[in-house]
Amino acid sequence: MKTDDIVRTFLEYFEERGHRRVTGSTLLPPPGDPVLFTTSGMHPLTPYLEGRPHPLGRRLVNVQRCLRTTDLDEVGDATHLTVFQMLGTWSLGDYEGPESLDWGYGLLTEGLGVDPGLLHATVYGGDERSGRDSASLEFWQSRGVPVEPTVEDNWWSNGPTGPCGPDSEIFFWSGDTPPRSTPTRDDRWVEVWNHVMMRHRRLDDGSLVPLPQRNIDTGLGLERLAALLQGRPSVFECDVFDPWRRLVPTMWPLEEQSLRLVSDHLRSSFVVMGDGVRPGSTGRGYVLRRLVRRVLTVLWRDDPTRGLGDLPSELIEHTLDHFRQDMDPADVRRLLLDEEQRFRRLLDRGRRILARPRFRRPLDDEDLHYLHDTHGLPRDLIMTLRQE
């Protein structure tokens, strides 16, 4: 099943069950929000989860693009992307956990054709702050799905304070053998869908108080699900990456890990630019700059003559179209080439500075702070230059 078919099936399934479609917002959170980028589908809905009435009602569904800088160092494994799409559903004080799990199970097994024998679930096992999630446990047992109680792995929170609650996660077996063991003991069980029973607010002192309403918040990673349904071993081999795997190796012969990083970071850069961010030295602009520079560092490691001017327009157009963005691909290319030239100049200057006698010895924190504050050389760039 193609990614577009998964999205359509998901939205129609929940619309038939009374959910209203929320237009997915950009990667940029609303003014005043302290985070740089939207990290999950629930992020834009936080005020409504805390009790404000939503103009579309109590049952919502959407597709939200997300960016997680915390996953940068994990990009290249089978399941993590910097920018991805999250399929989400919400009950704002309407239905409870078992009904949400029932619909989730129905979508996977009936709507998407997943073999129930390839599923495993986890539920919150309870501790001193909250009791066991017996309702979710009993639901999975009634469907004959293996279920594993945990504690920390099945308690969801949006930071040290704020909305939180127990969750039940659905896992899909990705191994080439019959399913075995449990999600906490075998990483071939891949998490695909998290159903959070968002009932509490954690205060500054760590105590829990009830939210004004009992909510359900679910999130399902689109690319991860697509890879599993398509029988692909990683998110980088699902259909949305087909153009990347076809075109990038013809330009730049790369080993698999580098191919994944280059594809992910360039794709993410296009989407960030498409939402209006431009390279800069702070905040969102620096995240974008870091993505582009990580790509260039990988490309130039083997061949310094490589350049982003070689990038096929098809990759830019495919990405902007997939994420429903209307930026001119020529503008994306211009920004990339400007940033590439800026990085080349910085590298040349950095090499000259690090060649000074003072910096030929091992560098301490004082040296690194000086190089950053005086010459604009970030720590990761200095480490790259020292390895040349």
Salt bridges, closest charged atoms under 4 A:
ASP5 OD1 - ARG8 NH2 2.49
GLU15 OE2 - ARG21 NE 2.98
GLU16 OE1 - ARG17 NH1 3.53
ASP33 OD2 - HIS43 NE2 2.83
GLU50 OE2 - ARG201 NH2 2.56
ASP73 OD1 - ARG294 NH1 3.68
GLU74 OE1 - HIS80 NE2 3.42
ASP77 OD2 - HIS80 ND1 2.78
ASP94 OD2 - ARG59 NE 2.59
GLU96 OE1 - ARG199 NH2 3.95
GLU96 OE2 - ARG214 NE 2.90
ASP102 OD1 - ARG143 NH2 2.77
ASP127 OD2 - ARG129 NE 3.09
GLU148 OE2 - ARG185 NH1 3.59
GLU152 OE2 - ARG129 NH2 3.94
ASP186 OD2 - ARG188 NH2 2.91
GLU223 OE2 - ARG267 NH2 3.28
GLU237 OE2 - ARG260 NH2 3.86
ASP242 OD1 - ARG232 NH1 3.70
GLU256 OE1 - ARG245 NH2 2.91
GLU256 OE2 - ARG260 NE 2.81
ASP264 OD2 - HIS265 ND1 2.76
ASP275 OD1 - ARG65 NH2 2.82
GLU314 OE2 - ARG246 NH2 2.48
ASP338 OD2 - ARG334 NH1 3.94
GLU339 OE2 - ARG289 NE 2.51
GLU339 OE2 - ARG293 NE 3.58
GLU339 OE1 - ARG342 NE 3.88
GLU340 OE2 - ARG344 NH2 3.68
ASP348 OD1 - ARG351 NH1 3.22
ASP365 OD1 - ARG379 NH2 3.64
ASP367 OD2 - ARG361 NH1 2.76
ASP373 OD1 - HIS372 ND1 3.13
GLU388 OE1 - ARG351 NE 2.87
